[in-house]
Amino acid sequence: MTAPSALASLLFRKPGLLTFALLAPPIFWLVVVYLGSLFALMLQSFYALDDFSGLILHEFTLATYAHLFDEANIQIILRTLIMAAVVTVASAIIAFPIAYYAARFARGKMKALFYLAVMMPLWSSYLVKIYAWKLILAKEGIVSWVANLLHGQWLIDALLSIPSIGGSSLSFSYIGTFLVFVYIWLPYMILPIQTSLERVPYSLIEASTDLGATPAQTFRNIIFPLAFPGVVAGSIFTFSLTLGDYIVPQIVGNSRLMIGQAVYTFQGTSGDIPLAAAFTVVAMFIMGTYLTVAKRLGAFDAL
């Protein structure tokens, strides 16, 4: 018997060995590259930067984590959490009626057109979309041009005058950052909700109508509770992607940092790798907590 035949016969008699041979390379890659890099990252967060020499002190300390409680760093964390939460809620509000129409009314070519319209923005370059929005939201951009044409520039000026979210222009404010985040992540919210809505039995909606429930009552008591796992599933994408993004706030935003920008700045310009690692651990902790809550709400069943 030749060697290939003997090997094939051995794998046929012991299917567990075949499973191990197929899974061993990706598991090895996952353990060494992914989990190994996470371990190295967490290890770096327990080091500290010497303020005098600018060198990393490879000694176990919690001083770097203590720096996270500085007012400036607390503001970075809170600012990012608020932005991620607001983007998630706004995306859900916009996505739900779109997904409901696609799940209940779109058929045939309209269904294909829906998927094309939702997926097409994902096919274009991420950076191109952001820079396009920067031009759209600029002081001389199309938004300001339309506002002047409709005599509504006063509304934009009023929004930009708000201290916490305003700025010199929409492209240099948290309002602009919010708009770009919602635009970019919206498809990730629409598709899970649409999938979840398609799983709602139409017989339940008909039964609710036959029992005298109004459309609002049917939506509140039947449709939304059954589709809510899809909303939570979509929120995993919008929340996590906003939480870690540093490109959008860098291009469309002001000088106040978010977590992604802080990590990029501290590990690059400042050279404070321990503090950058500590900020990364904070983001991992937040997402770990969020995923735990999302799992309890049934979000993974809607993915």
BELHUHU-V911183 format. One record per pair of residues at least 24 apart in sequence whose ideal C-beta (glycine too) atoms are under 10 Angstrom apart, sorted by the first residue. I is the first residue (numbers start at 1). J is the second residue. D is the distance in whole Angstrom. If there is no record, write none. Layout:
i/j/d
I/J/D
I/J/D
This chain:
i/j/d
38/280/9
38/281/9
38/284/8
40/277/9
41/273/9
41/276/9
41/277/5
41/278/10
41/280/6
41/281/7
41/284/9
42/277/7
42/278/9
42/280/9
42/281/6
42/284/9
43/274/10
43/277/8
44/267/9
44/273/6
44/274/6
44/275/10
44/276/8
44/277/4
44/278/9
44/280/9
44/281/10
45/273/9
45/274/6
45/275/8
45/276/9
45/277/4
45/278/4
45/279/9
45/280/8
45/281/5
45/282/9
46/274/8
46/277/9
46/278/9
46/281/10
47/273/8
47/274/4
47/275/10
47/277/8
47/278/10
48/272/9
48/274/6
48/275/9
48/278/10
49/266/9
49/270/8
49/271/8
49/272/5
49/273/8
49/274/6
49/275/7
51/272/10
54/270/9
54/271/7
54/272/9
55/271/9
56/271/8
56/272/9
56/273/6
56/274/6
57/274/9
58/274/10
61/274/9
62/278/10
63/274/9
63/275/10
63/278/10
64/272/8
64/273/10
64/274/4
64/275/6
64/276/10
64/277/8
64/278/5
64/279/10
64/281/10
65/274/9
65/275/9
65/278/6
65/281/8
65/282/9
66/278/10
67/272/9
67/274/9
67/275/6
67/278/7
67/279/10
68/275/8
68/278/6
68/279/7
68/281/9
68/282/7
72/256/10
72/257/9
72/262/10
73/257/9
73/259/10
73/262/8
73/275/8
73/278/9
73/279/8
73/282/9
75/256/8
75/257/9
76/256/8
76/257/5
76/258/6
76/259/6
76/260/10
76/261/8
76/262/5
76/279/8
76/282/9
77/258/9
77/259/7
77/262/9
77/279/8
77/282/6
77/283/9
77/286/8
79/164/9
79/174/8
79/249/9
79/256/7
79/257/8
79/258/6
79/259/8
79/262/10
80/242/8
80/243/6
80/244/9
80/245/9
80/249/9
80/257/9
80/258/4
80/259/4
80/260/8
80/261/9
80/262/9
80/279/10
80/282/9
80/283/8
80/286/9
81/239/9
81/242/10
81/243/8
81/258/10
81/259/9
81/283/10
81/286/7
82/164/9
82/165/10
82/174/9
82/258/10
83/165/10
83/174/7
83/177/7
83/178/7
83/181/7
83/242/6
83/243/9
83/245/9
83/248/10
83/249/8
83/253/10
83/258/7
83/259/10
84/181/9
84/185/10
84/235/9
84/238/8
84/239/5
84/240/8
84/241/9
84/242/4
84/243/5
84/244/9
84/245/9
84/258/9
84/259/9
84/283/10
84/286/9
84/287/10
84/290/9
85/235/9
85/238/10
85/239/7
85/242/9
85/243/10
86/165/10
86/174/9
86/178/6
86/181/9
86/182/9
86/242/9
87/177/9
87/178/6
87/179/10
87/180/10
87/181/4
87/182/6
87/184/9
87/185/7
87/186/9
87/189/10
87/235/10
87/238/6
87/239/8
87/241/9
87/242/5
87/243/10
87/245/10
88/181/9
88/182/9
88/185/8
88/189/8
88/231/9
88/232/10
88/234/8
88/235/5
88/236/9
88/237/9
88/238/5
88/239/5
88/240/10
88/241/10
88/242/7
88/243/10
88/290/10
89/182/10
89/231/10
89/235/8
89/238/9
89/239/10
90/178/7
90/179/9
90/181/9
90/182/5
90/185/10
90/186/9
90/189/9
90/238/9
91/181/8
91/182/6
91/183/9
91/184/10
91/185/6
91/186/5
91/187/9
91/188/8
91/189/4
91/190/8
91/193/10
91/231/10
91/234/7
91/235/8
91/237/9
91/238/5
91/239/9
91/242/9
92/186/10
92/189/6
92/190/10
92/193/8
92/228/10
92/230/10
92/231/5
92/232/9
92/234/7
92/235/7
92/238/8
93/182/10
93/189/10
93/231/10
94/182/7
94/183/10
94/186/6
94/189/8
94/190/8
95/182/10
95/185/10
95/186/6
95/187/9
95/188/9
95/189/4
95/190/4
95/191/9
95/192/9
95/193/5
95/194/8
95/230/10
95/231/8
95/234/7
95/238/9
96/189/9
96/190/9
96/193/6
96/194/9
96/197/9
96/219/10
96/223/10
96/224/8
96/227/8
96/230/9
96/231/7
96/234/10
97/193/10
98/186/9
98/187/10
98/189/9
98/190/6
98/193/8
98/194/8
99/189/8
99/190/5
99/191/8
99/192/8
99/193/4
99/194/4
99/195/8
99/196/8
99/197/6
99/198/9
99/227/8
99/230/8
99/231/9
99/234/9
100/193/8
100/194/8
100/197/6
100/200/10
100/219/9
100/223/8
100/224/10
100/227/8
101/194/9
101/197/10
102/190/8
102/191/9
102/193/9
102/194/5
102/195/10
102/197/8
102/198/9
103/193/8
103/194/5
103/195/8
103/196/8
103/197/4
103/198/5
103/199/9
103/200/8
103/223/10
103/227/9
103/230/10
104/194/10
104/197/7
104/198/9
104/200/9
104/202/8
104/205/9
104/223/9
106/194/9
114/190/9
114/194/8
115/190/10
115/191/9
115/194/9
117/187/9
117/190/10
118/186/8
118/187/5
118/188/10
118/190/5
118/191/7
118/194/8
119/187/7
119/190/10
119/191/9
120/187/9
121/183/8
121/184/8
121/186/8
121/187/6
122/184/9
122/187/6
122/188/9
126/184/7
126/245/10
126/247/7
126/248/9
127/247/7
127/251/8
129/180/8
129/183/8
129/184/6
129/248/10
130/180/6
130/183/10
130/184/8
130/245/10
130/247/6
130/248/6
130/250/9
130/251/5
130/252/6
131/251/7
131/252/9
132/180/10
132/183/10
133/170/9
133/171/8
133/176/7
133/177/10
133/179/7
133/180/5
133/183/7
133/184/9
133/248/9
133/251/8
133/252/6
134/169/10
134/170/9
134/171/5
134/172/9
134/176/8
134/180/8
134/248/10
134/251/6
134/252/5
134/253/10
135/171/8
136/170/8
136/171/8
136/176/9
136/179/9
136/180/9
136/183/10
136/252/10
137/169/7
137/170/4
137/171/4
137/172/9
137/173/8
137/175/8
137/176/5
137/177/10
137/179/7
137/180/8
137/252/7
138/169/6
138/170/8
138/171/5
138/172/9
138/176/9
138/252/10
139/168/7
139/169/4
139/170/8
139/171/8
139/172/9
140/169/9
140/171/10
141/169/8
141/170/8
141/171/7
143/169/9
143/170/6
143/171/9
143/176/9
143/179/9
144/169/8
144/170/8
144/171/10
164/256/10
165/254/10
166/254/9
167/253/8
167/254/5
167/255/10
167/256/10
168/254/9
170/252/8
171/251/9
171/252/6
171/253/9
171/254/10
172/252/8
172/253/7
172/254/6
172/255/9
173/252/9
173/253/7
173/254/6
174/249/9
174/252/9
174/253/7
174/254/7
174/256/8
174/258/10
175/252/10
175/253/10
176/248/9
176/249/10
176/251/10
176/252/5
176/253/7
176/254/9
177/242/9
177/245/10
177/248/6
177/249/6
177/250/10
177/251/9
177/252/5
177/253/4
177/254/8
177/258/8
178/242/9
178/248/10
178/252/9
178/253/10
179/252/8
180/245/10
180/247/10
180/248/5
180/249/9
180/251/8
180/252/5
180/253/9
181/238/8
181/241/8
181/242/5
181/245/7
181/248/6
181/249/9
181/252/9
182/238/8
182/242/9
183/248/10
184/238/9
184/241/8
184/242/9
184/245/9
184/247/10
184/248/7
185/234/9
185/235/10
185/237/6
185/238/4
185/239/9
185/240/10
185/241/6
185/242/7
185/245/9
185/248/10
186/234/9
186/238/8
187/234/9
187/237/9
188/233/9
188/234/6
188/235/9
188/236/9
188/237/4
188/238/6
188/240/10
188/241/7
189/230/9
189/231/8
189/233/9
189/234/4
189/235/7
189/236/10
189/237/7
189/238/5
190/230/10
190/234/7
191/230/9
191/233/9
191/234/7
191/237/9
191/303/10
192/227/10
192/229/8
192/230/5
192/231/8
192/232/8
192/233/4
192/234/4
192/235/9
192/236/8
192/237/8
192/299/8
192/302/6
192/303/6
193/227/6
193/228/9
193/229/10
193/230/4
193/231/6
193/232/10
193/233/8
193/234/6
193/235/10
193/302/8
194/227/9
194/230/8
194/234/9
195/227/9
195/229/10
195/230/6
195/233/8
195/234/10
195/302/6
195/303/8
196/226/7
196/227/5
196/228/8
196/229/6
196/230/2
196/231/7
196/232/9
196/233/7
196/234/9
196/298/9
196/299/9
196/301/9
196/302/5
196/303/10
197/223/7
197/224/10
197/226/8
197/227/5
197/230/7
197/231/10
197/302/10
198/227/9
198/230/9
199/226/7
199/227/8
199/229/9
199/230/8
199/301/9
199/302/8
200/224/10
200/225/9
200/226/5
200/227/6
200/230/10
201/226/8
226/298/10
227/302/8
228/297/7
228/298/8
228/299/9
228/302/9
229/294/9
229/297/6
229/298/4
229/299/5
229/300/8
229/301/6
229/302/4
229/303/9
230/298/9
230/299/8
230/301/9
230/302/4
230/303/9
231/297/9
231/299/8
231/302/8
232/290/10
232/293/8
232/294/5
232/295/9
232/296/9
232/297/5
232/298/7
232/299/4
232/300/9
232/301/10
232/302/7
232/303/10
233/294/7
233/297/9
233/298/9
233/299/4
233/300/7
233/301/8
233/302/4
233/303/5
234/299/8
234/302/8
234/303/9
235/290/8
235/294/7
235/297/10
235/299/8
236/287/9
236/290/7
236/291/7
236/294/6
236/295/10
236/299/6
236/300/9
236/302/10
236/303/8
237/303/9
239/286/9
239/287/8
239/290/6
239/291/10
239/294/9
240/283/9
240/286/9
240/287/5
240/290/7
240/291/8
243/282/10
243/283/6
243/284/10
243/286/7
243/287/7
243/290/9
244/280/9
244/283/6
244/284/10
244/286/10
244/287/8
259/283/5
259/286/9
